[in-house]
């Protein structure tokens, strides 16, 4: 499997879930590389923003920032190597994240199946942008889909960010929950249109403020909480940002 490389190893770490339905739950994250989208504000762009690609990013004007060398940012790990990496953690809650994890479903299926053979108590969540359909084998093993559809503010065209067949699949799945990143009123209006268009149940929708610092998150907090109260959505913060700041491996 192609895993994001961090400190010379795969980016596999034990922390708490900072967002969405499982907020606060101790969790082992496995961050895969590669993505089929290219969000302009992505905070894990080292999984896709390779040199000589045309995609803009908000950090482009930051001194010292440059696109990544693909060969330096990916490590290939076997199923056995990943299991060995997570073995020291006394935690059975795993989040498959990225990048976009559903680009590597076959490898995930092998990993989940082997872990379940070792211990039926493993719980598997996947964080996905909601544009790719899970295979039947993948779906059978996953316990929870954390679906984070991208909006116009991501700078992805509607053609690649909005896939009706994927929305339809996740809409009918009892395992799926939807999380939308909100920066301004226009984002909320777009979300309301998507909810209406795809008949998403309000009790399965989370709104999260956009931001990579506690100050940015807090500036939108009160307004966004009121929107959640008005429409019957859940509010979710980015708890890990408040605890650790915006950095990798936490």
Buried (B, 14 or more C-beta within 10 A) or exposed (E): BBBBBBEEBBBBBBBBBBBBBBBEBBBBBBBBBBBBBBBBBBBBBBBBBBEEEEBEBBBEEEEEEEBBEBEEBBBEBEBEBBBEBBEEBEBBBBBBBBBBBBBBBEBBBBBBEBBEEEEEEBBBBBBBBBBBBBBEBBBEBBEBBBBBBBBEBBBBEEEBBBBEEBBEBBBEBEBBBBBBBBBEEEBBEBBBEBBEEBEBEEEBBBBBBBBBEBEBBEEBBEEBBEBBEEBEBBBBBBBBBEEBEBEBBB
